[in-house]
Amino acid sequence: MAHPKRKISKQRRDKRRTHYKASVPTVAVCSNCGASVQYHRVCPECGYYRGKLAVEKEIAS
């Protein structure tokens, strides 16, 4: 089995692993209230998901 001749430092190892790009989550418009909503999530404003009430929101008084 092959063995490394020299130890690779943590800094050099970590530099090699940083060449990726994090993707921005896709944002859609809520069909019920028009707010911005992340895909496959319940709308934080009205509580609807795919046209149906998923979470009942409290009315602040």
N, C-alpha and C positions, 0 to 999 in steps of 0.2 A: 504494500500500500504506500502511496506517496505521502511524504511529510513535508511541511513547509520549512524552508531554510531559515526564515526569519519570522518573528512574531509581527503580525499586523496590528498596529495600534488601534485603540477604540475609535479615535478620531478619524483615521483613514477608513476604517470599516464603516462607520456611520455616514461618512461623506458618500461612499459608494451607494448606500441604501436610500439616499434622499432624492433621487432623480425620478420622482413620480409627481403627478399633479392630482390634487384632490378635486373631485368634480362637485359642482354646485348643484344642490337639489333642484329638481324641476318644480316650478310653481305654476299652478293653474288658477282659474277664477271660479269661485263658488257659484253654482248654478242657482242657488236660492237667494243669497244676499249680495253676491258680487265681490266679496272680499278675496284677498289672495290666500290660497291654500296650497300646502305641499301635497303632491300626488299621494294617493292612497292613505289619506289622513282625514279625520273628521274636521269640519270647519270650526275653528276656535271661536268665531263670532256667533254663529247661529246653531251649531251642533248638528248640522245635516251632513250626510255622506251619501253620495250617489242618488240624490233626490229623496231620501228618506230620513226621518228624524232618528238620529243615533244616540245623541246625548241631550237630555233636557236641560236647558240653561235656566239658572235662577234669575229672576227679575230683581235688579238692585233698586232698593227704595230709599 
